[in-house]
Amino acid sequence: MTAVNLTELPLPQLEGLKNQLDQETEFLTTSIGQLKVVQTKYVEAKESLNVLNKSNEGKEVLVPLSSSMYVPGTLNDVNNVLVDVGTGYYVEKNVDDTKNFFKRKIDFLTKQIEKIQPALQEKHALKQAVVEVMSMKIQQLHSQQSSSSATSKA
């Protein structure tokens, strides 16, 4: 990739570059947002495992049938859970293994977010530079038009 001096680019090319950078920053921002949503889901799932202890065994719980409908149930097994490991597969794991599973998922997502963040900052900085050069070129055009109209009137 060769470096390009932004001041040498014509205004229409700068506009195209700015639009491309807008799309890229929007995509990266959306990606980070989606990763954070999934990460939060894993954090909440990991924390919810804390209710699985001997003192809660046999207690009444509400079991979700959908996101807005629950049925009463009894907590019989506080040692094992079924974990959604993706694409509709569930695996029975003990609580400690499940906590480790969620920790690995959370750590992986944290690393992915940390990889994307610098790219997003770089795109933002580049976009800012493009906007500044565009602004400078537009001011130059206005001053040229002002001076040429003043010259043509004289």
BELGIBEL-V924700 format. One record per pair of residues at least 6 apart in sequence whose C-alpha atoms are under 6 Angstrom apart, sorted by the first residue. I is the first residue (numbers start at 1). J is the second residue. Records with the same first field share a line. If there is no record, write none. Layout:
# BELGIBEL-V924700
I = J / J
This chain:
# BELGIBEL-V924700
18 = 127
25 = 120
32 = 113
39 = 106
42 = 102
46 = 99 / 102
52 = 78
53 = 78
57 = 75 / 76
58 = 74 / 75 / 76
59 = 74 / 75
60 = 73 / 74
61 = 72 / 73 / 74
62 = 70 / 71 / 72 / 73
63 = 70 / 71
64 = 70
79 = 94 / 95
80 = 93 / 94 / 95
81 = 92 / 93
82 = 90 / 91 / 92
83 = 90 / 91
84 = 90
